[in-house]
Amino acid sequence: MKQTCPAQVSRVEPGRVGLVGRVGLAVIFAGYGAALLVFAHHARPSMSGTLLDGIFRFGAFNIAAWLMIFARARAIISPQPGAAWFIVAAMIAALAAVLAVPSILGAGLAMALLGGGVLLQPKCSQPGREAGWLLLALAGCAGTLYLDGFSLPVVIWDAQAAAWLSNFAGFHASAQGPFAGVGAFRIIILTGCSSVAPLASVLLAYLVILLYLHVTPGRADIPWLLASLATSVTLTEIRLSLMLPSYAAWDWWHNGPGVTVYELTALAAAASFPLIASRRR
């Protein structure tokens, strides 16, 4: 009796893809960290200042997100035939981006390519979706640094909103373009202080806290996430309005203890919404 051999499907061995994935993630992470340190060095050339600024710019949620991604690296590949090749192609494109553009922008592009590739693979697993979401959120945080050329409508709106809030508080504030102030005193609102600057970090914080609580993000989180983003915008506008009355007010909220007050309030707000959402499940 003639025996027939089953057809063999050519595919990449998942174990090898997992190893390539972990090495690729390590390269992207190293490139991202190095780019942050170089970016901070331009602001503060001393070595100690560079390290402190780099750690600050990483942030606890960024570090937690990377740890969660590495923890899911073994399970990001779908069992669907061809998915391994899909991940390999996304990883090659991501590594090419981070090597071709050795900066935070290149690292952000690499994270976006890899995260998108993971999410677009056929029948993506739940750990894969979570890793993909985290990579896209990290890419958004990296891309925020390059919004200067696109944020003019936002900062104009911020100036108008801050002036309105200042008037509501009893001051006679006015705004023109990105400038706002009371009387002869004027401030200019730049991208780093605008309402759009913290939004990617708020999204990342929401995802990290949910996943830390072992809650799978879903459609039920959309209202809570939108509320968290709206709260972040509101807090930023309040801070900007408090800078308008005088130079002393601007210095306190921009360079002094007001920065800590704002950041702690914003952090508490960003953390509270995913906690509430997780309890509502």
C-alpha positions in Angstrom: 0.0 0.0 0.0 1.4 3.4 -1.0 1.9 5.8 1.9 1.6 9.5 1.4 3.4 12.1 3.6 1.4 15.0 4.9 2.3 18.3 3.2 4.7 20.3 5.3 3.9 24.0 5.7 7.0 26.3 5.7 6.9 28.6 8.6 9.1 30.3 11.1 9.6 28.5 14.3 7.7 30.4 17.1 10.6 29.9 19.6 13.0 31.6 17.3 10.6 34.4 16.6 10.1 34.9 20.3 13.9 35.2 20.7 14.1 37.6 17.8 11.2 39.6 19.4 12.8 39.8 22.8 16.2 40.9 21.3 14.4 43.4 19.0 12.5 44.8 21.9 15.7 45.2 23.9 17.3 47.1 21.0 14.3 49.4 20.7 14.2 50.0 24.4 18.0 50.7 24.5 17.6 53.1 21.6 14.7 54.9 23.3 16.6 55.2 26.5 19.7 56.5 24.9 17.8 59.0 22.9 16.1 60.3 26.0 19.5 60.8 27.7 20.9 62.6 24.7 17.7 64.8 24.5 18.1 65.6 28.3 21.8 66.4 27.8 21.0 69.3 25.6 19.0 70.9 28.4 21.5 70.0 31.2 25.0 69.0 30.0 26.2 67.7 33.4 26.2 63.9 33.7 24.2 63.8 36.9 21.6 66.2 35.4 21.4 64.1 32.3 20.7 60.9 34.2 18.1 62.6 36.4 16.4 64.2 33.5 16.5 60.9 31.5 15.0 59.0 34.4 12.3 61.7 34.9 11.5 61.7 31.2 11.2 57.9 31.2 8.6 58.0 34.1 7.3 55.2 36.2 4.5 54.4 33.8 7.0 54.1 30.9 9.2 51.7 32.8 6.1 49.7 33.9 4.9 49.6 30.3 8.2 48.2 29.1 8.2 45.5 31.8 4.7 44.5 30.9 5.7 44.3 27.2 8.7 42.1 28.0 6.5 39.9 30.2 4.2 39.3 27.2 7.0 38.9 24.6 6.7 35.1 24.5 2.9 35.2 23.8 2.6 37.9 21.3 2.6 35.6 18.2 -0.7 34.3 17.0 -1.0 30.5 16.3 -2.4 31.4 12.9 -0.2 30.2 10.1 1.8 33.2 8.7 1.6 35.3 11.8 5.2 34.6 12.7 6.3 36.1 9.4 4.1 39.1 10.0 5.9 39.7 13.4 9.3 39.2 11.8 8.5 41.8 9.1 7.2 44.3 11.7 10.3 43.7 13.8 12.7 44.3 10.9 10.9 47.5 9.9 11.0 48.7 13.6 14.7 47.9 13.9 15.4 49.7 10.6 13.5 52.8 11.9 15.4 53.0 15.1 18.8 52.5 13.4 18.1 54.8 10.5 16.7 57.6 12.7 18.8 57.4 16.0 16.6 59.7 18.0 13.4 59.7 20.1 11.5 60.1 16.9 13.1 57.0 15.4 12.4 55.0 18.6 8.8 56.2 18.5 8.4 55.2 14.9 9.8 51.8 15.7 7.4 51.3 18.6 4.5 52.3 16.4 5.5 49.9 13.6 6.0 47.0 15.9 2.8 47.7 17.9 0.8 48.0 14.7 2.3 44.8 13.4 1.4 42.9 16.5 -2.2 44.2 16.5 -2.6 43.5 12.8 -1.5 39.9 12.8 -4.2 37.4 12.2 -6.1 36.2 15.3 -3.9 38.2 17.6 -3.7 36.8 21.2 -4.8 38.8 24.2 -1.2 39.2 25.5 -0.3 40.4 21.9 -3.1 43.0 21.9 -2.0 44.3 25.3 1.6 44.5 24.2 0.6 46.2 21.0 -1.6 48.8 22.8 1.3 49.6 25.2 3.8 50.0 22.3 1.4 52.4 20.5 0.9 54.4 23.7 4.7 54.6 24.2 5.0 55.7 20.6 2.5 58.5 21.3 4.5 59.7 24.3 7.6 59.8 22.1 5.8 61.6 19.3 4.5 64.3 21.7 8.0 65.9 21.7 7.7 66.6 18.0 4.3 68.4 18.0 5.8 71.9 17.7 4.9 72.3 14.1 1.3 71.0 14.5 0.1 72.4 17.8 -0.5 76.1 16.9 -4.3 75.7 16.8 -4.2 74.0 20.2 -2.0 76.6 21.9 -4.3 79.4 20.5 -7.3 77.6 22.0 -5.4 77.1 25.2 -4.6 80.9 25.4 -8.3 81.7 24.9 -9.5 79.1 27.5 -6.9 80.3 30.0 -7.9 84.0 29.5 -11.6 83.0 29.9 -10.9 81.2 33.2 -8.8 84.1 34.5 -11.6 86.5 33.7 -14.0 84.2 35.5 -11.8 84.4 38.5 -12.0 88.3 38.5 -8.9 89.2 36.5 -9.0 91.2 33.2 -7.1 88.8 31.0 -6.9 88.9 27.2 -5.5 86.6 24.6 -4.1 87.0 21.1 -2.8 84.0 19.2 -0.6 81.9 21.6 -0.1 84.9 23.9 -2.2 85.6 27.0 -2.0 87.7 30.1 -3.4 90.4 32.4 -2.6 94.0 31.6 0.9 94.5 30.2 2.1 91.1 31.3 2.0 88.4 28.7 3.1 84.7 28.5 3.4 82.6 25.4 2.0 79.1 25.5 4.3 76.5 23.9 3.7 72.9 23.0 5.3 71.5 26.1 2.8 73.5 28.4 -0.2 73.0 26.1 -3.2 70.9 26.9 -2.3 68.3 24.3 1.2 67.6 25.7 0.2 65.2 28.6 -2.6 63.3 26.7 -0.4 60.4 25.5 1.0 60.0 29.0 -2.5 59.9 30.4 -3.5 57.2 28.0 -0.4 55.2 28.9 -1.1 55.5 32.6 -4.7 54.3 32.0 -3.5 51.2 30.2 -0.7 50.4 32.7 -3.0 50.6 35.7 -5.7 48.5 34.1 -3.2 45.8 33.1 -1.5 45.9 36.5 -5.0 45.2 38.0 -5.4 42.3 35.5 -8.3 44.0 33.8 -8.5 43.7 30.0 -9.2 47.1 28.3 -12.4 47.1 26.3 -15.2 49.3 25.0 -16.5 49.8 28.6 -13.3 51.8 29.3 -13.9 54.4 26.5 -16.1 56.8 28.7 -13.6 56.5 31.6 -10.7 57.2 29.3 -12.4 60.2 27.7 -13.2 61.5 31.2 -9.5 61.1 32.2 -8.3 62.9 29.1 -10.9 65.7 29.6 -9.8 66.1 33.2 -6.2 66.4 32.1 -7.1 69.2 29.7 -9.1 71.0 32.4 -6.2 70.8 34.9 -3.8 72.2 32.3 -6.1 75.1 31.4 -6.5 75.9 35.1 -2.8 75.9 35.6 -2.3 78.2 32.6 -5.0 80.6 33.8 -3.2 80.8 37.2 0.0 82.0 35.4 -1.6 85.0 33.7 -1.9 87.6 36.5 1.8 88.5 37.0 5.4 87.3 36.6 5.4 86.1 40.2 2.3 83.9 39.5 3.9 82.6 36.3 7.2 81.8 38.0 5.4 79.9 40.9 3.4 77.7 38.5 6.0 77.3 35.8 9.3 77.0 37.8 8.4 76.8 41.5 6.3 74.7 43.8 3.3 75.0 41.6 4.8 72.5 39.2 4.8 69.9 41.9 1.2 70.8 42.9 0.1 70.5 39.3 1.9 67.2 38.5 0.7 65.5 41.7 -2.9 66.6 41.0 -2.6 65.4 37.4 -1.1 62.1 38.5 -3.9 61.5 41.1 -6.5 62.3 38.4 -4.9 60.0 35.8 -4.7 57.1 38.3 -8.2 57.5 39.7 -10.1 56.9 36.5 -8.7 53.4 35.6 -9.1 52.5 39.3 -12.8 53.5 39.2 -13.3 51.8 35.9 -11.8 48.5 37.2 -14.2 48.5 40.1 -17.2 49.0 37.8 -16.5 45.7 35.9 
